[in-house]
Amino acid sequence: MFEQYWHLFENWYWALPQTTQLMLAAIFIFWLLFNLFYNEKAVSFGPTILTTLGIFATFLGIALGLSEFDANNIQASVPALLGGLKTAFWASVAGVGGALLLKFRHQFFDRAVAVGTGDDGEVTGADLARLLSGIQTALVGNEETSLITQIKLLRSDSNDRLDALKAAQLQALQELSKMGSQALVEALRDVIKDFNAKITEQFGDNFKALNDAVGQLLVWQERYRLHIEKSEASLESLVSLMRKTTSDYSSLVSSSQSFSKVAHDLGQMLEALSIQKTQLVDLSRSLAELLKEASGSLPAVQAKIMELTAQLSSAVQDNQKTINAALNENAQQLKNAVQLSHQGFVTTNTEANKQVTDLMAKTKEQISNLDAALTEELKKSLESLGRQLAALSERFVSDYGPLTEKLRRVVEMAK
């Protein structure tokens, strides 16, 4: 059983850092010397020396651990820091433990009592009284070597040493936490700075390409604006032409109304002439009958009446021819004017409709091309931006995933 425990102790001891081994060996050697040369001086100064060695080893271990700590390489510096902390804590435990063992030995195992005897070898009452008085003095006396005084001194020394050890450990932990926090902040600052630089570079290229595309789109919009202005000018000229055509047609309608009035007046005149012709025919017949009745006695009158009838007939025929010619000429002119106006209006209307149709078709085509071009450019820009963001995200994960894991481990070890 003893060999087994000794083997475990030996494995534990040789697994410690070299500095820890040396400090534990020094404390053990001092403790062994104080036990071999055990006396009042060993009891008085031994616990103080052992405790002081433990405190010294504590500061030495912390100093060695911090001296090898690199804030730029936290993961590689943590083992050295933990080795220094092992030296500090194990040496403190060994020093305080050795001091307590010396105190316990002095108080409970090595209290030599010199008992006096009488001349005849028997213990007398005076001897007992003297011994009891010595025991009382050793227990509750005012001397420095009394038990009460030693217990007070031991408690005071233990409290002082424990306070010093606690203060040293708190200071070491604060410095360690401060250094770990600073290193973590610096590492995170570098990571964020690198990430911002890469983000700026990637988005700068993307926005540059998008800016070029927007510039080309503005050039196309300027061309389209000029085309729209030309189309508006064409529409305005077309509207002016249609207004002129409408005005001409209105004039034609007004002229047609006057032509209708003239035709109506001519109709009334023809009707009156027809009535006069009928009256003249009736009058001629009456005169002919009258002439037949008076043909034997009035030959001269008959000749005059015949001459008058011929003249009237010739005048009537001339008037009828003139009226017919005037009516035919007016009717032909009215017909030609109506045909020309109708043909011009139809031609103008056809051309206007054709131009409007062509303009609407071109405008629709231009709007369709603009919509398709905008859709295509936006689609390409969004696809390019999506690919860049995906690549950047993958690269960020691949680059900073291990670093994040290392920082998490460092934070856990610091806790």
C-alpha positions as a printed NumPy array, in Angstrom:
array([[   0.   ,    0.   ,    0.   ],
       [   2.798,    2.404,    0.931],
       [   4.649,    1.621,   -2.3  ],
       [   1.502,    2.353,   -4.294],
       [   1.019,    5.766,   -2.652],
       [   4.701,    6.518,   -3.022],
       [   4.517,    5.643,   -6.703],
       [   1.53 ,    7.989,   -7.154],
       [   3.327,   10.767,   -5.292],
       [   6.439,   10.237,   -7.397],
       [   4.464,   10.443,  -10.655],
       [   2.658,   13.574,   -9.457],
       [   5.901,   15.241,   -8.331],
       [   7.855,   14.627,  -11.538],
       [   4.902,   15.803,  -13.637],
       [   5.129,   19.268,  -12.065],
       [   7.121,   22.122,  -13.704],
       [  10.806,   22.27 ,  -12.834],
       [  10.435,   25.508,  -10.889],
       [   7.659,   23.973,   -8.782],
       [   9.827,   20.913,   -8.062],
       [  12.712,   23.097,   -6.915],
       [  10.567,   25.251,   -4.609],
       [   8.809,   22.214,   -3.08 ],
       [  12.186,   20.538,   -2.547],
       [  13.587,   23.67 ,   -0.85 ],
       [  10.56 ,   23.971,    1.467],
       [  10.743,   20.283,    2.313],
       [  14.488,   20.523,    3.072],
       [  13.943,   23.482,    5.432],
       [  11.046,   21.695,    7.137],
       [  13.202,   18.573,    7.572],
       [  16.075,   20.624,    9.066],
       [  13.701,   22.311,   11.523],
       [  12.469,   18.866,   12.635],
       [  15.978,   17.367,   12.902],
       [  17.345,   20.31 ,   14.892],
       [  14.18 ,   20.853,   16.862],
       [  14.482,   23.506,   19.595],
       [  12.886,   26.742,   20.736],
       [  14.411,   28.691,   17.816],
       [  13.048,   26.132,   15.352],
       [   9.608,   26.497,   16.919],
       [   9.803,   30.314,   16.91 ],
       [  11.325,   30.975,   13.481],
       [  10.476,   27.801,   11.536],
       [   6.782,   28.621,   10.718],
       [   7.723,   32.172,    9.747],
       [  10.501,   31.022,    7.436],
       [   8.346,   28.304,    5.82 ],
       [   5.413,   30.683,    5.3  ],
       [   7.74 ,   33.337,    3.864],
       [   9.197,   30.754,    1.476],
       [   5.662,   29.863,    0.355],
       [   4.825,   33.526,   -0.295],
       [   8.135,   33.991,   -2.119],
       [   7.41 ,   30.944,   -4.277],
       [   3.929,   32.345,   -5.006],
       [   5.274,   35.623,   -6.367],
       [   8.099,   33.815,   -8.164],
       [   5.68 ,   31.477,   -9.965],
       [   3.376,   34.355,  -10.989],
       [   6.34 ,   36.406,  -12.191],
       [   7.729,   33.497,  -14.234],
       [   4.308,   32.801,  -15.764],
       [   3.758,   36.464,  -16.697],
       [   7.3  ,   36.842,  -18.065],
       [   6.622,   34.169,  -20.685],
       [   3.094,   35.439,  -21.458],
       [   2.704,   36.887,  -24.984],
       [  -0.396,   38.988,  -25.517],
       [  -0.118,   38.501,  -29.293],
       [  -0.083,   34.691,  -28.961],
       [  -2.443,   33.9  ,  -26.113],
       [  -2.967,   30.237,  -26.913],
       [   0.759,   29.442,  -26.87 ],
       [   1.332,   31.493,  -23.677],
       [  -1.403,   29.901,  -21.567],
       [   0.569,   26.692,  -20.688],
       [   3.524,   28.706,  -19.342],
       [   1.155,   30.893,  -17.316],
       [  -0.599,   27.837,  -15.843],
       [   2.804,   26.324,  -14.959],
       [   3.703,   29.493,  -13.063],
       [   0.376,   29.407,  -11.228],
       [   1.034,   25.772,  -10.266],
       [   4.348,   26.833,   -8.768],
       [   2.643,   29.632,   -6.843],
       [  -0.185,   27.569,   -5.364],
       [   1.692,   24.338,   -4.577],
       [   4.604,   26.231,   -2.987],
       [   2.134,   28.249,   -0.872],
       [   0.386,   25.047,    0.232],
       [   3.719,   23.406,    1.087],
       [   5.026,   26.43 ,    3.06 ],
       [   1.848,   26.988,    5.088],
       [   1.434,   23.226,    5.642],
       [   5.027,   22.862,    6.949],
       [   4.521,   25.794,    9.343],
       [   1.304,   24.262,   10.674],
       [   2.995,   20.875,   11.208],
       [   5.767,   22.521,   13.274],
       [   3.155,   24.359,   15.381],
       [   1.12 ,   21.204,   15.944],
       [   4.241,   19.24 ,   16.975],
       [   5.235,   21.915,   19.456],
       [   1.765,   22.216,   20.983],
       [   0.69 ,   18.575,   21.165],
       [   3.71 ,   16.25 ,   21.041],
       [   6.916,   17.86 ,   22.347],
       [   5.914,   19.556,   25.658],
       [   8.731,   18.239,   27.971],
       [   7.76 ,   18.476,   31.614],
       [  10.55 ,   18.437,   34.216],
       [   9.089,   17.001,   37.425],
       [  11.147,   17.639,   40.628],
       [  11.578,   15.045,   43.406],
       [  12.323,   15.265,   47.111],
       [  15.482,   14.147,   48.823],
       [  14.023,   10.747,   49.442],
       [  12.725,   10.302,   45.87 ],
       [   9.11 ,   11.042,   46.776],
       [   7.044,   13.828,   45.369],
       [   6.049,   16.345,   47.973],
       [   3.179,   18.83 ,   48.103],
       [   5.578,   21.691,   47.483],
       [   6.857,   19.976,   44.363],
       [   3.325,   19.528,   43.148],
       [   2.482,   23.133,   43.916],
       [   5.611,   24.32 ,   42.105],
       [   4.809,   22.131,   39.112],
       [   1.191,   23.254,   39.038],
       [   2.316,   26.856,   39.264],
       [   4.687,   26.274,   36.34 ],
       [   1.916,   24.645,   34.338],
       [  -0.417,   27.561,   35.106],
       [   2.271,   30.018,   34.076],
       [   2.914,   28.061,   30.846],
       [  -0.779,   27.993,   30.061],
       [  -2.105,   31.42 ,   31.032],
       [   0.992,   33.383,   32.008],
       [   2.053,   36.705,   30.63 ],
       [   5.347,   35.407,   29.324],
       [   5.947,   35.188,   25.632],
       [   6.348,   31.399,   25.842],
       [   2.916,   30.759,   27.424],
       [   0.342,   28.746,   25.477],
       [  -2.157,   31.603,   25.275],
       [   0.478,   33.993,   24.004],
       [   1.747,   31.479,   21.455],
       [  -1.781,   30.787,   20.243],
       [  -2.4  ,   34.524,   19.862],
       [   0.901,   34.957,   18.041],
       [   0.137,   31.937,   15.848],
       [  -3.304,   33.291,   14.996],
       [  -1.897,   36.728,   14.267],
       [   0.886,   35.311,   12.089],
       [  -1.536,   33.025,   10.275],
       [  -3.947,   35.888,    9.619],
       [  -1.155,   38.131,    8.374],
       [   0.237,   35.432,    6.111],
       [  -3.209,   34.502,    4.812],
       [  -4.012,   38.177,    4.128],
       [  -0.72 ,   38.617,    2.311],
       [  -1.307,   35.429,    0.318],
       [  -4.863,   36.497,   -0.499],
       [  -3.72 ,   39.959,   -1.607],
       [  -0.962,   38.451,   -3.768],
       [  -3.369,   36.005,   -5.374],
       [  -5.991,   38.732,   -5.996],
       [  -3.363,   40.99 ,   -7.548],
       [  -2.115,   38.142,   -9.737],
       [  -5.646,   37.258,  -10.823],
       [  -6.434,   40.916,  -11.588],
       [  -3.29 ,   41.293,  -13.671],
       [  -4.033,   38.02 ,  -15.436],
       [  -7.64 ,   39.061,  -16.14 ],
       [  -6.525,   42.492,  -17.302],
       [  -3.91 ,   41.046,  -19.636],
       [  -6.36 ,   38.455,  -20.972],
       [  -9.042,   41.113,  -21.546],
       [  -6.6  ,   43.445,  -23.281],
       [  -5.298,   40.644,  -25.484],
       [  -8.858,   39.572,  -26.315],
       [  -9.867,   43.157,  -27.149],
       [  -6.786,   43.632,  -29.332],
       [  -7.443,   40.334,  -31.134],
       [ -11.098,   41.231,  -31.713],
       [ -10.076,   44.713,  -32.89 ],
       [  -7.678,   43.212,  -35.427],
       [ -10.336,   40.765,  -36.6  ],
       [ -12.939,   43.522,  -37.005],
       [ -10.422,   45.774,  -38.771],
       [  -9.522,   42.994,  -41.216],
       [ -13.182,   42.173,  -41.756],
       [ -14.043,   45.828,  -42.432],
       [ -11.151,   46.088,  -44.899],
       [ -12.332,   43.011,  -46.799],
       [ -15.963,   44.176,  -46.72 ],
       [ -14.908,   47.592,  -48.047],
       [ -12.856,   46.001,  -50.811],
       [ -15.601,   43.606,  -51.91 ],
       [ -18.422,   46.163,  -51.758],
       [ -16.212,   48.797,  -53.409],
       [ -15.835,   46.599,  -56.487],
       [ -19.545,   45.786,  -56.519],
       [ -20.626,   49.407,  -56.177],
       [ -18.108,   50.444,  -58.822],
       [ -19.663,   47.98 ,  -61.283],
       [ -23.131,   49.154,  -60.251],
       [ -22.06 ,   52.773,  -60.747],
       [ -20.858,   51.986,  -64.277],
       [ -24.153,   50.263,  -65.05 ],
       [ -26.106,   53.243,  -63.677],
       [ -23.961,   55.585,  -65.825],
       [ -24.781,   53.588,  -68.958],
       [ -28.432,   53.596,  -67.935],
       [ -28.362,   57.401,  -67.595],
       [ -26.848,   57.71 ,  -71.095],
       [ -29.619,   55.502,  -72.463],
       [ -32.235,   57.552,  -70.6  ],
       [ -30.821,   60.745,  -72.137],
       [ -31.138,   59.224,  -75.611],
       [ -34.644,   58.057,  -74.807],
       [ -35.528,   61.578,  -73.588],
       [ -34.367,   63.065,  -76.906],
       [ -36.428,   60.461,  -78.757],
       [ -39.48 ,   61.326,  -76.632],
       [ -38.964,   65.04 ,  -77.354],
       [ -38.817,   64.303,  -81.088],
       [ -41.944,   62.167,  -80.776],
       [ -43.718,   64.976,  -78.916],
       [ -42.719,   67.427,  -81.67 ],
       [ -44.076,   65.038,  -84.302],
       [ -47.302,   64.678,  -82.34 ],
       [ -47.636,   68.437,  -82.05 ],
       [ -47.136,   68.878,  -85.805],
       [ -49.646,   66.086,  -86.408],
       [ -52.155,   67.724,  -84.078],
       [ -51.641,   71.046,  -85.889],
       [ -52.214,   69.317,  -89.224],
       [ -55.39 ,   67.687,  -87.953],
       [ -56.61 ,   71.03 ,  -86.621],
       [ -55.956,   72.634,  -90.008],
       [ -57.772,   69.777,  -91.742],
       [ -60.697,   70.211,  -89.344],
       [ -60.759,   73.941,  -90.097],
       [ -60.7  ,   73.306,  -93.867],
       [ -63.469,   70.772,  -93.53 ],
       [ -65.516,   73.287,  -91.502],
       [ -64.959,   75.87 ,  -94.252],
       [ -66.042,   73.303,  -96.816],
       [ -69.188,   72.566,  -94.852],
       [ -69.929,   76.303,  -94.65 ],
       [ -69.341,   76.648,  -98.411],
       [ -71.556,   73.62 ,  -99.035],
       [ -74.331,   75.339,  -97.104],
       [ -73.968,   78.455,  -99.302],
       [ -73.903,   76.213, -102.403],
       [ -77.134,   74.596, -101.214],
       [ -78.716,   78.018, -100.777],
       [ -77.674,   79.056, -104.303],
       [ -79.013,   75.801, -105.728],
       [ -82.282,   76.362, -103.85 ],
       [ -82.605,   79.91 , -105.252],
       [ -81.831,   78.661, -108.768],
       [ -84.46 ,   75.959, -108.307],
       [ -87.042,   78.556, -107.352],
       [ -86.034,   80.689, -110.357],
       [ -86.351,   77.69 , -112.699],
       [ -89.729,   76.887, -111.231],
       [ -90.861,   80.521, -111.872],
       [ -89.479,   80.375, -115.425],
       [ -91.291,   77.103, -115.993],
       [ -94.522,   78.757, -114.857],
       [ -93.85 ,   81.7  , -117.148],
       [ -93.144,   79.305, -120.024],
       [ -96.429,   77.533, -119.395],
       [ -98.2  ,   80.881, -119.302],
       [ -96.489,   81.945, -122.553],
       [ -97.47 ,   78.666, -124.233],
       [-101.06 ,   79.177, -123.14 ],
       [-100.907,   82.756, -124.328],
       [ -99.444,   81.65 , -127.678],
       [-102.233,   79.125, -128.132],
       [-104.828,   81.77 , -127.32 ],
       [-103.201,   84.127, -129.794],
       [-103.071,   81.349, -132.415],
       [-106.783,   80.668, -132.016],
       [-107.423,   84.395, -132.118],
       [-105.35 ,   84.662, -135.285],
       [-107.228,   81.79 , -136.9  ],
       [-110.478,   83.545, -136.215],
       [-109.181,   86.875, -137.564],
       [-106.912,   85.478, -140.315],
       [-108.97 ,   86.838, -143.116],
       [-109.086,   90.422, -141.958],
       [-105.933,   90.949, -140.016],
       [-102.887,   89.519, -141.957],
       [-100.562,   92.279, -140.759],
       [-101.463,   91.655, -137.147],
       [-100.787,   87.962, -137.608],
       [ -97.333,   88.657, -138.988],
       [ -96.479,   90.903, -136.043],
       [ -97.812,   88.403, -133.543],
       [ -95.841,   85.573, -135.151],
       [ -92.719,   87.704, -135.055],
       [ -93.375,   88.512, -131.394],
       [ -93.969,   84.833, -130.655],
       [ -90.694,   83.849, -132.332],
       [ -88.803,   86.512, -130.357],
       [ -90.351,   85.402, -127.073],
       [ -89.624,   81.78 , -127.812],
       [ -86.017,   82.603, -128.705],
       [ -85.6  ,   84.662, -125.521],
       [ -87.088,   81.912, -123.405],
       [ -84.796,   79.317, -124.982],
       [ -81.743,   81.548, -124.486],
       [ -82.658,   82.145, -120.836],
       [ -83.214,   78.444, -120.271],
       [ -79.835,   77.575, -121.835],
       [ -78.062,   80.202, -119.745],
       [ -79.723,   79.008, -116.551],
       [ -78.979,   75.347, -117.369],
       [ -75.319,   76.164, -118.129],
       [ -74.971,   78.133, -114.883],
       [ -76.617,   75.356, -112.887],
       [ -74.443,   72.688, -114.486],
       [ -71.288,   74.746, -113.894],
       [ -72.17 ,   75.425, -110.246],
       [ -73.113,   71.796, -109.674],
       [ -69.842,   70.581, -111.268],
       [ -67.768,   73.043, -109.199],
       [ -69.594,   72.02 , -106.033],
       [ -69.062,   68.36 , -106.869],
       [ -65.337,   68.9  , -107.586],
       [ -64.885,   70.947, -104.398],
       [ -66.633,   68.31 , -102.302],
       [ -64.593,   65.51 , -103.909],
       [ -61.297,   67.396, -103.424],
       [ -62.118,   68.235,  -99.794],
       [ -63.211,   64.699,  -99.06 ],
       [ -60.104,   63.232, -100.728],
       [ -57.782,   65.653,  -98.868],
       [ -59.472,   64.965,  -95.574],
       [ -59.274,   61.193,  -96.123],
       [ -55.6  ,   61.435,  -97.133],
       [ -54.741,   63.652,  -94.168],
       [ -56.682,   61.478,  -91.771],
       [ -55.001,   58.334,  -93.144],
       [ -51.543,   59.858,  -92.824],
       [ -52.312,   61.087,  -89.321],
       [ -53.589,   57.675,  -88.266],
       [ -50.529,   56.022,  -89.779],
       [ -48.14 ,   58.388,  -88.   ],
       [ -49.981,   57.933,  -84.695],
       [ -49.902,   54.156,  -85.124],
       [ -46.191,   54.165,  -85.993],
       [ -45.409,   56.48 ,  -83.086],
       [ -47.385,   54.317,  -80.642],
       [ -45.64 ,   51.18 ,  -81.928],
       [ -42.192,   52.789,  -81.603],
       [ -43.019,   54.123,  -78.145],
       [ -44.279,   50.734,  -77.004],
       [ -41.164,   49.068,  -78.427],
       [ -38.879,   51.589,  -76.706],
       [ -40.704,   51.127,  -73.364],
       [ -40.455,   47.336,  -73.721],
       [ -36.742,   47.583,  -74.509],
       [ -36.235,   49.925,  -71.543],
       [ -38.098,   47.605,  -69.201],
       [ -36.163,   44.567,  -70.458],
       [ -32.817,   46.387,  -70.228],
       [ -33.538,   47.649,  -66.694],
       [ -34.688,   44.214,  -65.58 ],
       [ -31.636,   42.532,  -67.076],
       [ -29.164,   45.031,  -65.607],
       [ -30.77 ,   44.886,  -62.144],
       [ -30.822,   41.094,  -62.299],
       [ -27.148,   40.96 ,  -63.262],
       [ -26.205,   43.451,  -60.535],
       [ -28.164,   41.583,  -57.857],
       [ -26.758,   38.216,  -58.959],
       [ -23.215,   39.599,  -58.921],
       [ -23.777,   41.18 ,  -55.517],
       [ -25.241,   37.921,  -54.173],
       [ -22.273,   35.913,  -55.455],
       [ -19.826,   38.381,  -53.931],
       [ -21.625,   38.312,  -50.568],
       [ -21.769,   34.509,  -50.581],
       [ -18.061,   34.254,  -51.402],
       [ -17.221,   36.843,  -48.752],
       [ -19.319,   35.033,  -46.129],
       [ -17.673,   31.697,  -46.931],
       [ -14.238,   33.244,  -46.809],
       [ -15.019,   34.999,  -43.536],
       [ -16.254,   31.754,  -41.99 ],
       [ -13.224,   29.807,  -43.232],
       [ -10.752,   32.491,  -42.105],
       [ -12.208,   33.479,  -38.739],
       [ -13.887,   30.256,  -37.628],
       [ -10.66 ,   28.785,  -36.101],
       [  -9.753,   32.156,  -34.579],
       [ -13.181,   32.44 ,  -32.939],
       [ -12.797,   28.943,  -31.511],
       [  -9.353,   29.821,  -30.125],
       [ -10.678,   33.033,  -28.559],
       [ -13.537,   31.09 ,  -26.978],
       [ -11.061,   28.631,  -25.471],
       [  -8.927,   31.471,  -24.132],
       [ -11.989,   33.09 ,  -22.532],
       [ -12.988,   29.776,  -20.964],
       [  -9.468,   29.258,  -19.596],
       [  -9.444,   32.819,  -18.244],
       [ -12.715,   32.132,  -16.421]])
